[in-house]
Amino acid sequence: MKIKNALVIVRNRYRISVLVISLFAGSLSCSVAETGNSATANAAATNAANAANADKPNSTGGATIQIDPNGPADTIRVFYKHLREKRFREAIFLTNLRPAVEGLTDTELKDFAVDFEAIAGQVPAEIQINGEIVSGDLATVTAILPGEDDKNELQQIKLRRSNDVWIILSVEEEAEVRIRKEGKNYFYNLRIETHEAEAKKMLERISKAQLAQSLQNGGIFVEMNALVASGLLPEDVTSSESTGYNYAVILDSGKMKYFATATPAVYGKSGKLSFLLSLDAKGISHVTSRDNGGKPLKK
């Protein structure tokens, strides 16, 4: 099964924030269209549930089934309502990410303001919920949500009942174990790991952009802003706000050689590793990294 985001917040991967990744890139939701044979069974069960509730009045706008208070479907409805209203702590408390925010102060929670704001801005005014399947302490809710390219599609959201409370399964079991272990440090650690992985990919993207530029420019490399202006790099590379890293391209005097660096904007908070992109004698690019105390690596 190919897992999709419940909300594809942004198209540019360097604006995909750590909270978006952890909230929506796990098992929170997947497209019914891509669930193969299981989709047929689930769709049949959903249709049966809808038929059983067809003569019941809707309990909330946008729903096509009867939503029971505190049931799985109601939990989904409240979750998205909290997100839309920017009540982020309350929203995350409804997921298995709860241990990661329970210990965070309001000030610490604001460290992820950019992440949360990106999520809230994409939540529809109404969530159309049209199916609920309960099997013991597990449940699946189907709803119409924005998918890739902002197109609405039928998606499934998994939940688990714990102490008579339904919890949205926004991350896999392995990540859930890690969250319980790391507590409030989970988001901070995940942000560092995400920024570091993206920093390496950004440098690789810079390498490809420089190659494309040089092939069209007589072997001459250019400044980073020129790569952005030509559309070969995203604007994110010029700011650490969403990437957590400061990027730099250094040209030699003849602009026939270059190297590039990626350095944590705030060492220990936005990242720990420093990265270096350099060219070997054959002009092949290589990315290396190490913990350099927040200072740029030198060629």
Backbone hydrogen bonds, N-H to C=O, Kabsch-Sander energy under -0.5 kcal/mol:
donor,donor_aa,acceptor,acceptor_aa,energy
2,K,34,E,-0.5
3,I,1,M,-0.7
4,K,29,S,-0.7
6,A,24,F,-0.6
9,I,7,L,-1.4
13,R,11,R,-0.6
15,R,12,N,-2.5
16,I,13,R,-1.1
17,S,15,R,-0.9
21,I,17,S,-2.3
22,S,18,V,-2.6
23,L,19,L,-2.7
24,F,20,V,-2.7
25,A,20,V,-0.5
25,A,21,I,-2.0
26,G,170,S,-0.5
28,L,170,S,-0.7
30,C,156,Q,-1.4
32,V,154,L,-2.3
34,E,31,S,-1.3
35,T,32,V,-1.4
38,S,35,T,-1.1
39,A,36,G,-1.0
40,T,36,G,-0.8
40,T,37,N,-0.6
41,A,37,N,-1.3
42,N,38,S,-2.7
43,A,39,A,-3.1
44,A,40,T,-2.1
45,A,41,A,-2.3
46,T,42,N,-2.8
47,N,43,A,-2.8
48,A,44,A,-2.1
49,A,45,A,-2.3
50,N,46,T,-2.7
51,A,47,N,-2.6
52,A,48,A,-2.2
53,N,49,A,-1.3
54,A,51,A,-0.9
56,K,53,N,-1.8
59,S,65,I,-0.6
63,A,60,T,-1.4
64,T,129,I,-2.9
65,I,129,I,-0.7
68,D,66,Q,-0.6
71,G,68,D,-2.1
75,T,71,G,-2.3
76,I,72,P,-1.9
77,R,73,A,-2.3
78,V,74,D,-2.8
79,F,75,T,-2.4
80,Y,76,I,-2.2
81,K,77,R,-1.8
82,H,78,V,-2.7
83,L,79,F,-2.1
84,R,80,Y,-2.6
85,E,81,K,-2.1
86,K,83,L,-1.6
87,R,82,H,-3.1
88,F,86,K,-1.2
91,A,87,R,-1.8
92,I,88,F,-2.6
93,F,89,R,-1.9
94,L,91,A,-1.5
95,T,92,I,-2.1
96,N,168,I,-1.9
98,R,95,T,-1.4
100,A,97,L,-2.1
101,V,98,R,-2.0
102,E,98,R,-1.7
104,L,101,V,-1.1
109,L,105,T,-2.5
110,K,106,D,-1.3
111,D,108,E,-1.4
112,F,109,L,-1.7
113,A,110,K,-1.9
116,F,112,F,-2.5
117,E,113,A,-2.9
118,A,114,V,-1.6
119,I,115,D,-1.5
120,A,116,F,-2.8
121,G,117,E,-2.1
122,Q,119,I,-1.7
123,V,120,A,-1.2
128,Q,126,E,-0.6
128,Q,144,I,-0.7
129,I,127,I,-0.9
130,N,128,Q,-0.5
130,N,142,T,-1.9
131,G,142,T,-1.1
133,I,140,T,-2.8
135,S,138,L,-3.2
138,L,135,S,-1.7
139,A,159,L,-2.0
140,T,133,I,-2.5
141,V,157,I,-2.6
142,T,131,G,-1.9
143,A,155,Q,-2.3
144,I,128,Q,-2.8
145,L,143,A,-0.7
145,L,153,E,-2.4
147,G,151,K,-2.9
150,D,147,G,-1.4
151,K,148,E,-1.6
153,E,145,L,-2.4
155,Q,143,A,-2.9
156,Q,30,C,-2.7
157,I,141,V,-2.5
158,K,27,S,-0.7
158,K,28,L,-0.5
159,L,139,A,-2.5
160,R,167,I,-2.4
161,R,137,D,-3.1
162,S,160,R,-0.5
162,S,165,V,-3.1
165,V,162,S,-1.2
167,I,160,R,-3.0
168,I,94,L,-3.1
169,L,158,K,-2.4
170,S,168,I,-1.5
176,E,172,E,-2.2
177,V,173,E,-2.2
178,R,174,E,-1.7
179,I,175,A,-2.5
180,R,176,E,-2.2
181,K,177,V,-1.6
182,E,178,R,-2.8
183,G,179,I,-2.6
185,N,182,E,-1.9
186,Y,183,G,-1.9
188,Y,184,K,-0.6
189,N,185,N,-2.9
190,L,186,Y,-3.0
191,R,187,F,-2.5
192,I,188,Y,-2.0
193,E,189,N,-2.4
194,T,190,L,-2.8
195,H,191,R,-2.8
196,E,192,I,-2.5
197,A,193,E,-2.2
198,E,194,T,-2.5
199,A,195,H,-2.2
200,K,196,E,-1.8
201,K,197,A,-1.7
202,M,198,E,-2.5
203,L,199,A,-2.2
204,E,200,K,-1.9
205,R,201,K,-1.9
206,I,202,M,-2.4
207,S,203,L,-2.2
208,K,204,E,-1.8
209,A,205,R,-2.4
210,Q,206,I,-2.8
211,L,207,S,-2.1
212,A,208,K,-2.4
213,Q,209,A,-2.5
214,S,210,Q,-2.8
215,L,211,L,-2.1
216,Q,212,A,-0.9
217,N,214,S,-0.9
219,G,214,S,-3.2
220,I,217,N,-1.1
221,F,255,K,-3.2
227,L,223,E,-1.2
228,V,224,M,-1.9
229,A,225,N,-2.6
230,S,226,A,-1.7
231,G,228,V,-1.5
232,L,227,L,-2.0
233,L,227,L,-1.2
237,V,234,P,-1.5
238,T,235,E,-2.2
239,S,236,D,-1.7
244,G,240,S,-2.4
246,N,263,T,-3.1
247,Y,237,V,-0.6
247,Y,245,Y,-0.5
248,A,261,T,-2.0
250,I,259,F,-3.2
251,L,249,V,-0.5
252,D,257,K,-2.1
255,K,252,D,-1.5
259,F,250,I,-1.9
260,A,277,L,-2.3
261,T,248,A,-2.5
262,A,275,F,-1.9
263,T,246,N,-2.5
265,A,244,G,-2.5
268,G,271,G,-2.7
269,K,266,V,-2.3
270,S,266,V,-2.8
271,G,266,V,-0.9
274,S,290,R,-2.7
275,F,262,A,-2.9
276,L,288,T,-2.6
277,L,260,A,-3.3
278,S,276,L,-0.6
278,S,286,H,-2.3
280,D,284,I,-2.4
283,G,280,D,-2.2
286,H,278,S,-2.4
288,T,276,L,-2.4
288,T,286,H,-0.5
290,R,274,S,-1.9
292,N,272,K,-0.6
292,N,290,R,-0.8
294,G,272,K,-0.5
295,K,292,N,-1.3
